[in-house]
């Protein structure tokens, strides 16, 4: 984009600056294209740390805040630091600064974790939105709207699952127009404000993309009492069968890891059913023998790591990349996903070791490739046949992420769920947004009576972090008592599981 282009743009250069975006995206962020033929200079939005007082942009932003909030509006005394607070000293807080082509500061907005002295749990707030008086009627560019939209995108990119702002009452109309929702009236610095919230749809979008079609496609499959489960009890036996496929693009891109992951997800499915794994079958499609060897190398390595025999399968060459596996396990008392009831406590048992799989940051957490066979066996047996206690309901965290998987457990149980965000075990290297929507390596959600013992899962940690409630969907509960919607209603449309059939009850005895 040339320097004479009248349309706004983002710039980069410093390590923390926003990434350049295509022209049409910048136009959308900044509230629409100006009329053709205008001579409006380009506007750039860059990012700086709020605590970096040595940055000329931050110094200018603070001076502009004083001019507007202290002098023009009289919200604070006219002193250089009158409107500064703990957020200005928090190194996690950022300021988005809007400049024109000459470098003149047009405005800025501050955003970061809501509680300056606490860990970032995915609750962010925006504040101190200010626009220079000379920029408030700028032809073709709405600077305030530009900063608000950019702040929403930045909060989402930081993994926030809640984004609030206390907006001066006179400015609430702008936020209404930009898609924010009103929460309540509030007072800041003695002036009337409106607490507003940007709708975060990351969890719901994942649910819609991965699980929403299942009801229409596979509704009615499986024995009664095990609707939406990770596996299916085989009638007349104590065998549980699970089957999972790996996305073809992942097989093509990373065949060895795809092979490992194919074993991993199936073993996790058996673990969620409380079954001890006894064998695996694979089905591999590959363009040639060399590629098939790479996929099967990953399958064999994972099977050996878990100590589960690879019994056989099928291999087809000269076809597009494909991989699916079937796992067989045994238990006389399978744990259903639909065994939860209102009042049950929700627990997450998960392995926080490891880190993001290279190439899959924010999507796949690898906690398994560095574990010993004994450690893996302990996680798999957390609620298995030899476990001291087996919960009322369980489900393996997989494609729908933590909140979406809890929604599936709740749906099968005919209830809703509330998840206490601050109580969810989470590794230091993952944002809340990523952790709530990623595949976590090993993650087991269980529901049981209050006070029920935690599963013994070796290196994994376990914590109560929610409850099953009347209704549908999943809500996130925050430390201030607020609840926000993560999953609007049922996840799959497959409905409630109902009671297990008689033959399974007899088998359990």
ROBAFI-974752 format. One record per residue (C-alpha): residue number from 0; residue in one letter; x negated, y negated, z. Coordinates in steps of 0.1 Angstrom, whole numbers. Example, Ala and Ser with C-alpha at 12.3 -4.5 7.8 and 13.67 -1.06 7.14 Angstrom:
2
+-----+-----+-------+-------+-------+
!   n ! res !     x !     y !     z !
+-----+-----+-------+-------+-------+
!   0 !   A !  -123 !    45 !    78 !
!   1 !   S !  -137 !    11 !    71 !
+-----+-----+-------+-------+-------+
This chain:
509
+-----+-----+-------+-------+-------+
!   n ! res !     x !     y !     z !
+-----+-----+-------+-------+-------+
!   0 !   X !     0 !     0 !     0 !
!   1 !   X !   -16 !   -33 !   -10 !
!   2 !   X !   -19 !   -62 !    13 !
!   3 !   X !     5 !   -82 !    -8 !
!   4 !   X !    33 !   -57 !    -5 !
!   5 !   X !    61 !   -74 !    14 !
!   6 !   X !    73 !   -43 !    31 !
!   7 !   X !    63 !   -33 !    66 !
!   8 !   X !    37 !    -6 !    72 !
!   9 !   X !    19 !    13 !   100 !
!  10 !   X !   -19 !    12 !   101 !
!  11 !   X !   -45 !    34 !   117 !
!  12 !   X !   -82 !    31 !   125 !
!  13 !   X !   -86 !    34 !   162 !
!  14 !   X !   -83 !    70 !   176 !
!  15 !   X !   -50 !    62 !   194 !
!  16 !   X !   -33 !    43 !   165 !
!  17 !   X !    -2 !    56 !   149 !
!  18 !   X !    -5 !    76 !   117 !
!  19 !   X !     1 !    59 !    84 !
!  20 !   X !    35 !    67 !    70 !
!  21 !   X !    51 !    66 !    36 !
!  22 !   X !    67 !    33 !    26 !
!  23 !   X !   103 !    47 !    28 !
!  24 !   X !    97 !    59 !    64 !
!  25 !   X !    83 !    25 !    74 !
!  26 !   X !   113 !     8 !    58 !
!  27 !   X !   137 !    30 !    78 !
!  28 !   X !   118 !    25 !   111 !
!  29 !   X !   119 !   -12 !   106 !
!  30 !   X !   156 !   -14 !    99 !
!  31 !   X !   160 !   -15 !    61 !
!  32 !   X !   142 !   -29 !    30 !
!  33 !   X !   140 !   -67 !    26 !
!  34 !   X !   154 !   -82 !    -6 !
!  35 !   X !   132 !   -78 !   -36 !
!  36 !   X !   111 !  -107 !   -45 !
!  37 !   X !   107 !  -121 !   -10 !
!  38 !   X !    73 !  -132 !     1 !
!  39 !   X !    75 !  -117 !    36 !
!  40 !   X !    40 !  -106 !    47 !
!  41 !   X !    35 !   -70 !    58 !
!  42 !   X !    40 !   -61 !    94 !
!  43 !   X !    19 !   -35 !   111 !
!  44 !   X !    26 !   -16 !   144 !
!  45 !   X !    -4 !    -3 !   163 !
!  46 !   X !    -8 !    14 !   196 !
!  47 !   X !   -30 !     4 !   226 !
!  48 !   X !   -33 !    16 !   262 !
!  49 !   X !   -12 !    -5 !   286 !
!  50 !   X !   -41 !    -6 !   311 !
!  51 !   X !   -67 !   -18 !   287 !
!  52 !   X !   -67 !   -55 !   296 !
!  53 !   X !   -99 !   -60 !   275 !
!  54 !   X !   -80 !   -52 !   243 !
!  55 !   X !   -71 !   -86 !   227 !
!  56 !   X !   -37 !   -71 !   217 !
!  57 !   X !   -29 !   -62 !   253 !
!  58 !   X !   -40 !   -96 !   265 !
!  59 !   X !   -18 !  -112 !   239 !
!  60 !   X !    11 !   -90 !   247 !
!  61 !   X !     8 !   -99 !   284 !
!  62 !   X !     7 !  -135 !   276 !
!  63 !   X !    38 !  -132 !   254 !
!  64 !   X !    56 !  -114 !   282 !
!  65 !   X !    47 !  -143 !   306 !
!  66 !   X !    59 !  -169 !   281 !
!  67 !   X !    93 !  -151 !   275 !
!  68 !   X !   101 !  -134 !   308 !
!  69 !   X !    86 !  -159 !   332 !
!  70 !   X !    89 !  -193 !   314 !
!  71 !   X !   117 !  -189 !   289 !
!  72 !   X !   140 !  -166 !   308 !
!  73 !   X !   129 !  -172 !   344 !
!  74 !   X !   131 !  -135 !   354 !
!  75 !   X !    98 !  -137 !   372 !
!  76 !   X !    77 !  -165 !   388 !
!  77 !   X !    54 !  -183 !   363 !
!  78 !   X !    22 !  -165 !   373 !
!  79 !   X !    -2 !  -145 !   351 !
!  80 !   X !     6 !  -112 !   368 !
!  81 !   X !    42 !  -118 !   379 !
!  82 !   X !    58 !   -93 !   356 !
!  83 !   X !    31 !   -66 !   358 !
!  84 !   X !    39 !   -34 !   377 !
!  85 !   X !    25 !     1 !   382 !
!  86 !   X !    32 !    11 !   346 !
!  87 !   X !     7 !   -15 !   334 !
!  88 !   X !   -21 !     3 !   353 !
!  89 !   X !   -11 !    38 !   342 !
!  90 !   X !   -36 !    52 !   316 !
!  91 !   X !    -8 !    73 !   301 !
!  92 !   X !    14 !    43 !   292 !
!  93 !   X !    11 !    29 !   257 !
!  94 !   X !    21 !    -4 !   242 !
!  95 !   X !    32 !    -7 !   205 !
!  96 !   X !    22 !   -40 !   191 !
!  97 !   X !    37 !   -56 !   160 !
!  98 !   X !    14 !   -79 !   140 !
!  99 !   X !    18 !   -98 !   107 !
! 100 !   X !    -8 !   -98 !    79 !
! 101 !   X !   -28 !  -125 !    96 !
! 102 !   X !   -31 !  -106 !   129 !
! 103 !   X !    -5 !  -128 !   147 !
! 104 !   X !    12 !  -109 !   175 !
! 105 !   X !    50 !  -107 !   167 !
! 106 !   X !    60 !   -86 !   197 !
! 107 !   X !    55 !   -54 !   217 !
! 108 !   X !    71 !   -27 !   237 !
! 109 !   X !    57 !    -6 !   266 !
! 110 !   X !    65 !    31 !   270 !
! 111 !   X !    53 !    61 !   290 !
! 112 !   X !    61 !    85 !   319 !
! 113 !   X !    90 !    72 !   340 !
! 114 !   X !    72 !    77 !   373 !
! 115 !   X !    37 !    62 !   373 !
! 116 !   X !    24 !    81 !   403 !
! 117 !   X !    38 !   115 !   392 !
! 118 !   X !    30 !   142 !   366 !
! 119 !   X !    45 !   137 !   332 !
! 120 !   X !    75 !   161 !   331 !
! 121 !   X !    89 !   148 !   298 !
! 122 !   X !   109 !   119 !   312 !
! 123 !   X !    98 !    87 !   296 !
! 124 !   X !   110 !    51 !   298 !
! 125 !   X !   107 !    21 !   275 !
! 126 !   X !   103 !   -14 !   290 !
! 127 !   X !    91 !   -49 !   285 !
! 128 !   X !   103 !   -52 !   249 !
! 129 !   X !    94 !   -87 !   238 !
! 130 !   X !    95 !  -106 !   205 !
! 131 !   X !    78 !  -139 !   199 !
! 132 !   X !   103 !  -168 !   195 !
! 133 !   X !    89 !  -175 !   160 !
! 134 !   X !    95 !  -139 !   149 !
! 135 !   X !   131 !  -135 !   160 !
! 136 !   X !   145 !  -146 !   128 !
! 137 !   X !   118 !  -133 !   105 !
! 138 !   X !   131 !  -129 !    70 !
! 139 !   X !   134 !   -92 !    59 !
! 140 !   X !   119 !   -77 !    91 !
! 141 !   X !   137 !   -72 !   123 !
! 142 !   X !   108 !   -69 !   147 !
! 143 !   X !   128 !   -59 !   178 !
! 144 !   X !   145 !   -31 !   159 !
! 145 !   X !   112 !   -20 !   145 !
! 146 !   X !    96 !   -17 !   179 !
! 147 !   X !   125 !     2 !   194 !
! 148 !   X !   126 !    27 !   166 !
! 149 !   X !    89 !    32 !   167 !
! 150 !   X !    91 !    37 !   205 !
! 151 !   X !   117 !    64 !   200 !
! 152 !   X !    95 !    82 !   175 !
! 153 !   X !    64 !    78 !   198 !
! 154 !   X !    82 !    92 !   228 !
! 155 !   X !    94 !   122 !   208 !
! 156 !   X !    59 !   128 !   195 !
! 157 !   X !    46 !   127 !   231 !
! 158 !   X !    69 !   156 !   240 !
! 159 !   X !    95 !   136 !   260 !
! 160 !   X !   129 !   153 !   265 !
! 161 !   X !   144 !   122 !   281 !
! 162 !   X !   139 !    86 !   271 !
! 163 !   X !   156 !    57 !   290 !
! 164 !   X !   154 !    20 !   290 !
! 165 !   X !   170 !    -8 !   311 !
! 166 !   X !   181 !   -33 !   285 !
! 167 !   X !   191 !   -69 !   291 !
! 168 !   X !   229 !   -70 !   287 !
! 169 !   X !   226 !   -94 !   258 !
! 170 !   X !   204 !   -70 !   239 !
! 171 !   X !   225 !   -39 !   245 !
! 172 !   X !   243 !   -44 !   212 !
! 173 !   X !   210 !   -39 !   193 !
! 174 !   X !   204 !    -5 !   211 !
! 175 !   X !   240 !     5 !   204 !
! 176 !   X !   234 !    -1 !   167 !
! 177 !   X !   202 !    19 !   168 !
! 178 !   X !   220 !    50 !   182 !
! 179 !   X !   213 !    47 !   219 !
! 180 !   X !   240 !    57 !   244 !
! 181 !   X !   251 !    36 !   274 !
! 182 !   X !   246 !    53 !   308 !
! 183 !   X !   255 !    26 !   334 !
! 184 !   X !   252 !   -11 !   343 !
! 185 !   X !   221 !   -20 !   362 !
! 186 !   X !   202 !   -50 !   376 !
! 187 !   X !   165 !   -57 !   369 !
! 188 !   X !   147 !   -88 !   384 !
! 189 !   X !   181 !  -101 !   394 !
! 190 !   X !   195 !  -101 !   359 !
! 191 !   X !   223 !   -78 !   345 !
! 192 !   X !   210 !   -50 !   324 !
! 193 !   X !   223 !   -18 !   309 !
! 194 !   X !   206 !    16 !   314 !
! 195 !   X !   205 !    32 !   280 !
! 196 !   X !   193 !    66 !   267 !
! 197 !   X !   179 !    77 !   234 !
! 198 !   X !   195 !   111 !   224 !
! 199 !   X !   167 !   137 !   224 !
! 200 !   X !   179 !   166 !   202 !
! 201 !   X !   147 !   187 !   199 !
! 202 !   X !   160 !   217 !   218 !
! 203 !   X !   194 !   217 !   201 !
! 204 !   X !   178 !   213 !   167 !
! 205 !   X !   157 !   244 !   173 !
! 206 !   X !   187 !   264 !   185 !
! 207 !   X !   206 !   255 !   154 !
! 208 !   X !   177 !   264 !   131 !
! 209 !   X !   169 !   297 !   147 !
! 210 !   X !   199 !   312 !   164 !
! 211 !   X !   232 !   295 !   154 !
! 212 !   X !   239 !   317 !   124 !
! 213 !   X !   237 !   350 !   143 !
! 214 !   X !   273 !   353 !   154 !
! 215 !   X !   286 !   353 !   118 !
! 216 !   X !   258 !   376 !   106 !
! 217 !   X !   255 !   403 !   133 !
! 218 !   X !   284 !   397 !   156 !
! 219 !   X !   298 !   430 !   169 !
! 220 !   X !   266 !   450 !   166 !
! 221 !   X !   252 !   468 !   196 !
! 222 !   X !   269 !   486 !   225 !
! 223 !   X !   293 !   468 !   247 !
! 224 !   X !   276 !   451 !   276 !
! 225 !   X !   244 !   443 !   256 !
! 226 !   X !   255 !   416 !   232 !
! 227 !   X !   226 !   393 !   223 !
! 228 !   X !   200 !   414 !   241 !
! 229 !   X !   164 !   418 !   231 !
! 230 !   X !   169 !   455 !   225 !
! 231 !   X !   196 !   481 !   224 !
! 232 !   X !   201 !   512 !   246 !
! 233 !   X !   204 !   543 !   224 !
! 234 !   X !   237 !   561 !   232 !
! 235 !   X !   233 !   593 !   252 !
! 236 !   X !   197 !   587 !   261 !
! 237 !   X !   174 !   566 !   283 !
! 238 !   X !   157 !   552 !   253 !
! 239 !   X !   157 !   514 !   245 !
! 240 !   X !   149 !   504 !   209 !
! 241 !   X !   137 !   469 !   198 !
! 242 !   X !   129 !   456 !   164 !
! 243 !   X !   113 !   423 !   154 !
! 244 !   X !    99 !   408 !   121 !
! 245 !   X !    73 !   382 !   117 !
! 246 !   X !    79 !   352 !    95 !
! 247 !   X !    64 !   360 !    60 !
! 248 !   X !    46 !   327 !    58 !
! 249 !   X !    28 !   335 !    91 !
! 250 !   X !    18 !   370 !    78 !
! 251 !   X !     4 !   354 !    47 !
! 252 !   X !   -15 !   326 !    65 !
! 253 !   X !   -29 !   346 !    95 !
! 254 !   X !   -25 !   383 !    89 !
! 255 !   X !   -45 !   396 !   119 !
! 256 !   X !   -26 !   373 !   143 !
! 257 !   X !     7 !   382 !   127 !
! 258 !   X !    -1 !   419 !   134 !
! 259 !   X !    -9 !   411 !   171 !
! 260 !   X !    22 !   390 !   174 !
! 261 !   X !    44 !   417 !   159 !
! 262 !   X !    34 !   440 !   187 !
! 263 !   X !    36 !   413 !   213 !
! 264 !   X !    71 !   402 !   207 !
! 265 !   X !    84 !   438 !   206 !
! 266 !   X !    67 !   447 !   239 !
! 267 !   X !    81 !   416 !   255 !
! 268 !   X !   116 !   426 !   243 !
! 269 !   X !   112 !   460 !   261 !
! 270 !   X !    99 !   442 !   292 !
! 271 !   X !   130 !   420 !   293 !
! 272 !   X !   152 !   451 !   291 !
! 273 !   X !   133 !   466 !   320 !
! 274 !   X !   120 !   494 !   298 !
! 275 !   X !    85 !   510 !   298 !
! 276 !   X !    71 !   511 !   263 !
! 277 !   X !    64 !   545 !   248 !
! 278 !   X !    56 !   539 !   211 !
! 279 !   X !    56 !   516 !   181 !
! 280 !   X !    65 !   519 !   144 !
! 281 !   X !    55 !   494 !   118 !
! 282 !   X !    66 !   484 !    83 !
! 283 !   X !    40 !   464 !    63 !
! 284 !   X !    43 !   447 !    29 !
! 285 !   X !    11 !   434 !    12 !
! 286 !   X !    -3 !   423 !   -21 !
! 287 !   X !   -31 !   448 !   -19 !
! 288 !   X !   -49 !   473 !     4 !
! 289 !   X !   -74 !   447 !    17 !
! 290 !   X !   -46 !   424 !    29 !
! 291 !   X !   -26 !   453 !    44 !
! 292 !   X !   -58 !   463 !    63 !
! 293 !   X !   -60 !   429 !    79 !
! 294 !   X !   -24 !   430 !    90 !
! 295 !   X !   -28 !   466 !   104 !
! 296 !   X !   -60 !   456 !   121 !
! 297 !   X !   -40 !   431 !   142 !
! 298 !   X !   -13 !   457 !   149 !
! 299 !   X !   -38 !   483 !   160 !
! 300 !   X !   -57 !   458 !   182 !
! 301 !   X !   -26 !   447 !   201 !
! 302 !   X !   -13 !   483 !   204 !
! 303 !   X !   -46 !   493 !   219 !
! 304 !   X !   -47 !   463 !   242 !
! 305 !   X !   -12 !   472 !   256 !
! 306 !   X !   -20 !   509 !   257 !
! 307 !   X !    10 !   517 !   236 !
! 308 !   X !     6 !   543 !   208 !
! 309 !   X !    13 !   534 !   172 !
! 310 !   X !    34 !   564 !   160 !
! 311 !   X !    36 !   556 !   123 !
! 312 !   X !    56 !   535 !    99 !
! 313 !   X !    56 !   525 !    63 !
! 314 !   X !    32 !   505 !    41 !
! 315 !   X !    41 !   491 !     7 !
! 316 !   X !    15 !   474 !   -16 !
! 317 !   X !    19 !   450 !   -46 !
! 318 !   X !    47 !   431 !   -28 !
! 319 !   X !    50 !   398 !    -9 !
! 320 !   X !    36 !   397 !    26 !
! 321 !   X !    60 !   412 !    52 !
! 322 !   X !    58 !   427 !    87 !
! 323 !   X !    83 !   442 !   111 !
! 324 !   X !    79 !   466 !   140 !
! 325 !   X !   101 !   488 !   161 !
! 326 !   X !    93 !   495 !   197 !
! 327 !   X !   107 !   523 !   218 !
! 328 !   X !   109 !   523 !   256 !
! 329 !   X !   125 !   542 !   284 !
! 330 !   X !   146 !   532 !   314 !
! 331 !   X !   176 !   547 !   331 !
! 332 !   X !   188 !   513 !   341 !
! 333 !   X !   184 !   487 !   313 !
! 334 !   X !   187 !   450 !   324 !
! 335 !   X !   212 !   432 !   303 !
! 336 !   X !   211 !   395 !   292 !
! 337 !   X !   248 !   392 !   300 !
! 338 !   X !   246 !   402 !   337 !
! 339 !   X !   244 !   367 !   350 !
! 340 !   X !   272 !   351 !   370 !
! 341 !   X !   280 !   316 !   383 !
! 342 !   X !   258 !   309 !   413 !
! 343 !   X !   229 !   331 !   402 !
! 344 !   X !   195 !   314 !   404 !
! 345 !   X !   174 !   312 !   372 !
! 346 !   X !   137 !   321 !   374 !
! 347 !   X !   110 !   318 !   349 !
! 348 !   X !    81 !   343 !   351 !
! 349 !   X !    53 !   333 !   326 !
! 350 !   X !    16 !   335 !   320 !
! 351 !   X !     0 !   301 !   320 !
! 352 !   X !   -34 !   314 !   310 !
! 353 !   X !   -49 !   309 !   276 !
! 354 !   X !   -41 !   280 !   253 !
! 355 !   X !   -25 !   270 !   220 !
! 356 !   X !   -33 !   294 !   193 !
! 357 !   X !   -56 !   277 !   168 !
! 358 !   X !   -34 !   264 !   139 !
! 359 !   X !    -2 !   266 !   160 !
! 360 !   X !    -6 !   238 !   185 !
! 361 !   X !    28 !   230 !   201 !
! 362 !   X !    44 !   261 !   187 !
! 363 !   X !    26 !   293 !   199 !
! 364 !   X !     9 !   297 !   233 !
! 365 !   X !   -16 !   325 !   233 !
! 366 !   X !   -19 !   340 !   268 !
! 367 !   X !   -23 !   376 !   258 !
! 368 !   X !   -55 !   380 !   237 !
! 369 !   X !   -78 !   372 !   266 !
! 370 !   X !   -60 !   396 !   291 !
! 371 !   X !   -71 !   431 !   301 !
! 372 !   X !   -49 !   461 !   296 !
! 373 !   X !   -42 !   462 !   333 !
! 374 !   X !   -31 !   426 !   333 !
! 375 !   X !    -9 !   431 !   303 !
! 376 !   X !     7 !   462 !   318 !
! 377 !   X !    15 !   442 !   350 !
! 378 !   X !    34 !   415 !   330 !
! 379 !   X !    52 !   441 !   309 !
! 380 !   X !    62 !   460 !   340 !
! 381 !   X !    75 !   430 !   359 !
! 382 !   X !   111 !   443 !   360 !
! 383 !   X !   103 !   478 !   346 !
! 384 !   X !   114 !   512 !   359 !
! 385 !   X !    87 !   511 !   387 !
! 386 !   X !    95 !   475 !   398 !
! 387 !   X !   106 !   470 !   434 !
! 388 !   X !   135 !   449 !   423 !
! 389 !   X !   154 !   445 !   391 !
! 390 !   X !   174 !   413 !   384 !
! 391 !   X !   210 !   410 !   373 !
! 392 !   X !   201 !   396 !   339 !
! 393 !   X !   170 !   390 !   319 !
! 394 !   X !   158 !   377 !   285 !
! 395 !   X !   125 !   372 !   268 !
! 396 !   X !   116 !   337 !   258 !
! 397 !   X !   110 !   337 !   221 !
! 398 !   X !   120 !   318 !   189 !
! 399 !   X !   147 !   296 !   206 !
! 400 !   X !   122 !   284 !   232 !
! 401 !   X !   127 !   282 !   270 !
! 402 !   X !   159 !   262 !   270 !
! 403 !   X !   174 !   279 !   240 !
! 404 !   X !   167 !   313 !   254 !
! 405 !   X !   183 !   304 !   287 !
! 406 !   X !   213 !   293 !   266 !
! 407 !   X !   215 !   328 !   250 !
! 408 !   X !   214 !   344 !   285 !
! 409 !   X !   241 !   321 !   297 !
! 410 !   X !   262 !   326 !   266 !
! 411 !   X !   260 !   364 !   270 !
! 412 !   X !   270 !   360 !   307 !
! 413 !   X !   299 !   338 !   299 !
! 414 !   X !   286 !   308 !   318 !
! 415 !   X !   265 !   277 !   314 !
! 416 !   X !   231 !   268 !   329 !
! 417 !   X !   212 !   240 !   345 !
! 418 !   X !   174 !   239 !   343 !
! 419 !   X !   154 !   219 !   369 !
! 420 !   X !   127 !   203 !   346 !
! 421 !   X !   102 !   195 !   374 !
! 422 !   X !   104 !   231 !   388 !
! 423 !   X !    95 !   248 !   355 !
! 424 !   X !    60 !   264 !   355 !
! 425 !   X !    40 !   247 !   327 !
! 426 !   X !     4 !   248 !   317 !
! 427 !   X !   -16 !   215 !   319 !
! 428 !   X !   -23 !   216 !   281 !
! 429 !   X !    13 !   215 !   270 !
! 430 !   X !    38 !   187 !   270 !
! 431 !   X !    73 !   193 !   283 !
! 432 !   X !    88 !   191 !   248 !
! 433 !   X !    63 !   216 !   234 !
! 434 !   X !    66 !   240 !   263 !
! 435 !   X !   104 !   240 !   262 !
! 436 !   X !   105 !   248 !   225 !
! 437 !   X !    74 !   270 !   219 !
! 438 !   X !    68 !   307 !   219 !
! 439 !   X !    50 !   310 !   253 !
! 440 !   X !    31 !   343 !   249 !
! 441 !   X !    48 !   359 !   279 !
! 442 !   X !    79 !   343 !   293 !
! 443 !   X !   107 !   361 !   311 !
! 444 !   X !   139 !   344 !   322 !
! 445 !   X !   159 !   362 !   349 !
! 446 !   X !   191 !   355 !   368 !
! 447 !   X !   199 !   369 !   402 !
! 448 !   X !   214 !   362 !   436 !
! 449 !   X !   198 !   334 !   456 !
! 450 !   X !   169 !   346 !   476 !
! 451 !   X !   162 !   376 !   454 !
! 452 !   X !   125 !   385 !   453 !
! 453 !   X !   103 !   373 !   425 !
! 454 !   X !    90 !   398 !   399 !
! 455 !   X !    55 !   411 !   405 !
! 456 !   X !    39 !   402 !   371 !
! 457 !   X !     2 !   403 !   377 !
! 458 !   X !   -14 !   372 !   363 !
! 459 !   X !    19 !   355 !   355 !
! 460 !   X !    34 !   329 !   378 !
! 461 !   X !    71 !   329 !   388 !
! 462 !   X !    94 !   301 !   400 !
! 463 !   X !   131 !   295 !   406 !
! 464 !   X !   139 !   266 !   382 !
! 465 !   X !   177 !   265 !   377 !
! 466 !   X !   210 !   281 !   382 !
! 467 !   X !   240 !   295 !   362 !
! 468 !   X !   271 !   273 !   364 !
! 469 !   X !   306 !   273 !   351 !
! 470 !   X !   310 !   261 !   316 !
! 471 !   X !   288 !   265 !   285 !
! 472 !   X !   254 !   253 !   272 !
! 473 !   X !   223 !   242 !   290 !
! 474 !   X !   217 !   209 !   308 !
! 475 !   X !   183 !   196 !   321 !
! 476 !   X !   183 !   183 !   356 !
! 477 !   X !   158 !   156 !   365 !
! 478 !   X !   142 !   145 !   398 !
! 479 !   X !   166 !   115 !   401 !
! 480 !   X !   196 !   138 !   399 !
! 481 !   X !   205 !   129 !   363 !
! 482 !   X !   214 !   156 !   339 !
! 483 !   X !   209 !   155 !   302 !
! 484 !   X !   223 !   179 !   276 !
! 485 !   X !   198 !   203 !   259 !
! 486 !   X !   221 !   229 !   244 !
! 487 !   X !   256 !   217 !   237 !
! 488 !   X !   275 !   250 !   239 !
! 489 !   X !   270 !   286 !   229 !
! 490 !   X !   238 !   294 !   211 !
! 491 !   X !   246 !   323 !   188 !
! 492 !   X !   284 !   324 !   186 !
! 493 !   X !   282 !   361 !   196 !
! 494 !   X !   301 !   354 !   229 !
! 495 !   X !   301 !   371 !   262 !
! 496 !   X !   286 !   406 !   266 !
! 497 !   X !   312 !   421 !   288 !
! 498 !   X !   307 !   452 !   310 !
! 499 !   X !   284 !   480 !   300 !
! 500 !   X !   301 !   512 !   287 !
! 501 !   X !   307 !   542 !   310 !
! 502 !   X !   280 !   564 !   295 !
! 503 !   X !   254 !   538 !   304 !
! 504 !   X !   267 !   535 !   340 !
! 505 !   X !   266 !   573 !   342 !
! 506 !   X !   230 !   573 !   328 !
! 507 !   X !   219 !   548 !   354 !
! 508 !   X !   231 !   571 !   382 !
+-----+-----+-------+-------+-------+
